[in-house]
Amino acid sequence: MKRTFLVCLGLSLAVLGSSASANDLDRVLAEENRAGGVTVAPAPVVDDLAFLRRVYIDLIGRIPTTPEIDEYMAWPAAERRSRVVDGLLEHERFNDRWTVFFADMLRLRSNAEGGAALLAFVYQSLNDRMPYDELARRLISAGGKAGSVPEVGYVLGDAADPMALAGVTSQVFMGVRIACAQCHDHPFDVWTRKDFYGLAAYFGKTRRQQRQIGDRILGVYTTEVEQTSVLWPPEGIADDADRKPMPPTFPIALVEGDRPSRYIARLAALRSGQDNAVAVAKADQPEGDPLDDLLADAAEKAQSRTKGGPGDALGVLADVKRDVAKIDVQKAAWRPSDLRTELAELITDPRNRYFSRSFANRVWTELVGRGFVEPVDDFSDKNPPTRPETLDFLADEFVAGGYDLRKLVRLIVTSDAYQRGHAADKPEAERLELEQAFLATPMRRMLSEALYDSIVTAGHLFDVKHVAGKNLKTVWRETRVPKRPDGSARPVEPMSLAAAAGGEMKAMPAGSKKPATGYDLEKAIELDFDKLLAKRDEPIEVETMMVKSAEEIEAERMAAQARERNMAFIDRFVKDVIDDNPLFTTAMRMQSPAPFGHFLRVFGQPNREDLGGERDHSPTMRQALMILNGRITHEASRVGELEPLYALVAGKQANLDAAVGLAYCEILTRDPSDEELADARAIIAEAQDPLAGIADLRWVLLNSNEFRFLP
């Protein structure tokens, strides 16, 4: 149908053209700058190693390793940049790093209802290359149980409050701050209070509900009701009797025209081809009834547990099929939201310029360091784009490319605009002019997650780097064990005091060599995305517990609490010798956001609760102290026996100059200058031994501004 539509319009694939290149992007920007009277000379493009470091940090959230640097430099100079970009777009860490981007944008919190599953879903959507418009539609329209339907975490994140969701959805997906019109007409924009209420009405029939027994919540989900909670006029303006349900109205005007714009036609052609490919693939699959297959599999398992042996002598399969045939699946499930589905279609319509321009602006800002519109979620007539034609070009290519994040990222990072150097040595006025025209890139510090992972990468802490027994430590652990009736301690597994006090630490297995440490400012709970998504298929817990009555379950719970309260404990100190061999995991999958005071929060990770909350990149004394004195920097500085640097420092063929060169390559992605090499020799000479000297040098490099900031 879509192909016929294009033919009727007289548009062929040749006319539509292929995807634009970075050269096209640079040309549009140059023409717009020239038309705007910009005459300053642009900053030069950075060298190959600086580009490598920048693109690694931006695309996969860490610095490159020495083998990756060597491989890159071995490629032909004319193609190495495009080749490394293509490789990073397929790298397994790309999904982790850009999940962080979406987590900031969507305010994803692992401790919110359905938040952890939603984080995992966003990661999986990136892994599956889900188009951005489809992701947005699912988040806005989804309904169901938290966890089982991960997308519903978006609506539950604001407790299904229609007023909050109207503001959040408009600002996040379209860059429009319509929430300012909730109490009165927008003082600085065109949005009226009625516009806001009309948008909120799309969420007016959505309700947050939960199933629970006593004070135990068994499941939280959304459903749709008949009556909307959004009434007009607003409360306080008219009597309650005069307030009527507000009809949903979409305040954004869509692009009109008899013929579709070229970018929309290209999108239609792309998706027509994709639909045809899917249809061909499905035609090659054997037909069958998946429900029959499922029931047959269940019958086989049931037969293996019965005395009747194979066959269906008891008629179980026939009974099950008969019962299943009577089920109305749609009525049995939570009701879908027709209104939110309609809103999702309107927001993601390719004729809605706010949707594509807002996202293109966000990605550009993330990669270049300065947006066409700032703040990124404040598109309005009073805050127009600084380079509207370049933004339109990016947005059009994003739509025409099927809302593909990777294509958009590639278009940006292969452009000269992305690859230009800084203008820090220029006078302030000239520097600002260059950065506003995107003829120089602003200085950017790494995201807190990228900084953390880059320290771990530079220090070889993703793997064990010390031999067994090198880091033996004696620790005392305070534990609590229950008493016997005669007053002596029971021979049971000890439990940490944090767990006994109701904390989140689990009971410690007997003989465990892992100490019960205090609060660690550089480690946090790591989320297992695969396990979180696997839980979506589990039935709601209350439905698996109905073999007992609610009263029976509540009585058992209260009895267990009473036994715990009446149990006496003995506090004991247990001495342990542990091999504290440092090993760190990626910050990209830590609980989100990290606890207050954690490394990630100190370096700017937002709380993801406040709408419009951005990362704070301003330097603080706390940041300096954490890098100076933190364990992660200390362990990254130490030279492990299992890492390549050790042989150059303490091996039979030790070469301290080569060791210094390797340290600079691993940490700063470049070779040292002659002056830096002389300074490094002095540092090593003043240390108690070469290993300590190299550790001091690494510590200095990790604390440098050059390490924290992108080249």
C-alpha positions, 0 to 999 in steps of 0.5 A, a space after each residue: 500500500 505504501 509503495 502504491 502511495 509513492 507511485 501515485 505521487 510520482 515519486 521514485 526512489 531515485 528522486 527521493 535520494 539516499 541518506 545524506 552524508 556528513 559533508 552535506 551536514 557541514 555544507 548546510 551549516 557553512 551556508 547558514 553561517 555565511 548567510 548569518 555573516 559569520 566570518 571567523 576562521 573555524 578551529 582545525 579538526 583534531 588529530 587522529 588520536 584525539 578523535 579516537 579518544 573523543 569518539 570512544 568516550 561519546 559512543 561507548 562511554 570509556 577511553 580506548 585501550 592500547 590494543 584498540 589504539 594500535 589497531 586504529 593507527 594501523 588502518 589507512 589514514 583516509 578511512 580510520 575515522 569512519 571505520 572506528 565509528 562503524 565499529 563503535 556503533 556495533 560495540 556491545 557498550 554502545 547500548 549501555 552508554 546510550 541507555 544512560 542518555 535515555 535514562 537522563 532524558 526519560 528520568 528513569 529511576 530503578 527504585 521507581 515502580 517498574 523503573 528497573 524493568 524499564 531501564 532494561 527495556 530501553 537497553 533491549 530496545 537499543 540492542 534490537 535497534 527499535 526506532 525511536 518513534 516506536 519506543 516513544 509510542 510504546 512508552 506513552 501508550 503502554 498499560 499493564 503490570 509494572 515489570 511484566 510490561 516494562 514500558 508501563 514504568 514510564 506512566 507509573 514513574 509519575 504515578 499515572 497523574 494526568 497533569 504531571 504526565 502532560 507536562 513530562 510528555 510534552 517536555 521530554 518528547 517535544 521539547 515544549 514546556 507546556 506545564 507552565 500553563 497548568 495554573 495560568 496561560 503561559 507568560 512567555 509562550 503561546 500555550 494556554 491553560 486550556 491547551 494544557 488541560 486538553 493535553 492532560 485529558 489524554 491521560 485522564 482515564 488512566 489509573 494507577 492500581 495495586 493489589 495487596 494483602 495487608 501492607 504487602 503490595 503484590 503488584 502495581 499496574 495501570 488500567 483505564 476507566 470510563 470517567 476522566 479525572 480532567 475537568 474544565 473549567 479548572 477547580 476553583 474557577 467554576 462550581 463543581 456542578 458546572 465542570 465537565 469532562 475536558 475533551 482531549 485536544 492536541 495543541 501542536 499543529 502538524 505540517 500540512 500539504 497536499 504532497 508529503 515532504 521529501 523526508 516523509 516520502 523517504 521514510 515511507 519508502 524505507 518502511 515499505 521495503 522493511 515491511 516487504 522484507 518482514 512479509 517475505 521472512 514470515 512467508 518462509 516460516 511454517 504455519 502453525 498455531 502457537 497456542 496448540 504448540 504451547 498446549 502440546 508442550 504442556 501436555 507432554 510435561 504433564 504426561 511425564 508426571 502421571 501414571 497414565 503414560 503417553 497419550 491423552 487417556 484422561 482427556 486433559 488436553 481436550 479439556 484445556 483446549 476447550 477452556 482456553 477457547 472460551 477465554 476473551 484475551 482482551 477482556 482478561 488483560 488490563 484495558 488498553 488506552 485508546 486515548 494514549 494510543 491516539 496521543 502517541 500517534 500524534 506525537 510521533 507523527 512525522 509531520 510533528 516537527 517538534 518530535 524530530 527536532 527535539 530529539 535531533 537537538 538532544 543528540 547533537 547537544 550530547 555529542 557536540 556540547 552545545 545545542 541549537 536550542 538551549 535548554 534542550 527541552 525549551 522550544 518556543 518562539 521566544 527561544 528559537 534555534 541558533 541554526 534552524 536550517 541545520 537543525 531541520 536538516 538533521 531532523 529530516 535525515 533522522 525521520 527519513 532514516 527511520 528514526 534510527 539513533 545509530 544513523 543520527 549519531 554517525 551523521 554527527 560524529 563523522 562531520 567536521 562540526 563534531 571533529 573540530 578542536 577547542 578555542 580555549 586560547 582565543 579571546 572570550 568573545 571570539 571563542 563564544 562566536 566560534 562555539 555558537 556557530 559550531 566552528 569550535 567545540 566547547 570544553 566538555 568533561 566526561 559524563 560521570 559514568 564515562 569518567 568512572 569506567 575510564 578510570 577502571 579501563 586505564 587501571 585494568 580494573 575490569 579484570 583481576 590484575 594482581 596474583 592471588 595472595 597479593 592483597 591479603 587483609 585481616 578484617 573483623 566482621 560484626 555478626 549476630 546469631 540467634 540464641 538457643 533456648 539454653 542461652 548458647 548460640 545456635 549453629 546457624 549462618 551468621 547474619 550481618 547487623 545491617 540485614 538484622 536491622 532491616 537493611 538490604 544486605 543478604 544473609 552471609 553464607 558461613 565461611 564467606 571471605 567477603 567482609 561486611 564493609 561500610 558504605 562505599 562511595 564508588 560501588 553500587 548495586 549492578 542491574 542484571 537487564 536480562 533477569 529483569 526482562 525475564 520477569 515480564 513473563 511471570 504472572 502477578 504474584 497474587 494470582 499464584 497465591 490464590 490456593 490460600 485465602 488472603 486471611 491465611 496468607 496474612 496470618 502466616 506473615 504476622 506469625 513470621 514477624 512475631 517469631 522474629 521479634 521474639 528471637 534473641 540474638 548474640 552479637 559476635 566479632 568474627 576474624 577473617 583473612 581475605 584476598 582483597 583483589 580489586 575488581 570493578 564493574 561498569 558504572 553504566 549498569 549501576 542502580 539509577 540514579 546512584 545513591 546520594 554522595 556516590 561517585 556518579 552523583 558527585 560528578 553530576 548524575 542528576 536525581 532523575 526526579 525533577 523535570 528538566 533536571 540537567 547534569 551539573 558539570 561544574 567543578 567542586 572540591 568534593 570531586 577533587 577530593 574523591 579523585 585524589 583520595 578515592 579507592 578507585 583512583 588508588 587501585 587504578 594507579 597501582 601496578 598489577 603483576 598481571 597487566 602489561 606495564 609490570 614487565 616494563 617496570 619490574 621484569 628482566 627487560 625493564 624499560 622505564 621510558 617505555 613504561 612511561 610511554 605506555 602509561 601515557 597511552 593507556 591514560 591519555 591516549 597519546 605519547 608523552 612529550 620530551 618534557 613530560 618524559 623528563 618529569 616522569 623520570 624525576 617522579 620515578 627517581 624520587 619514589 622508593 622503587 620503580 613500581 611505586 614511582 610508576 604508580 605515582 605517575 599514573 595517579 598524577 595523570 588520572 588527576 589531570 584535567 586532560 584525563 577528565 575532559 574530552 580532547 
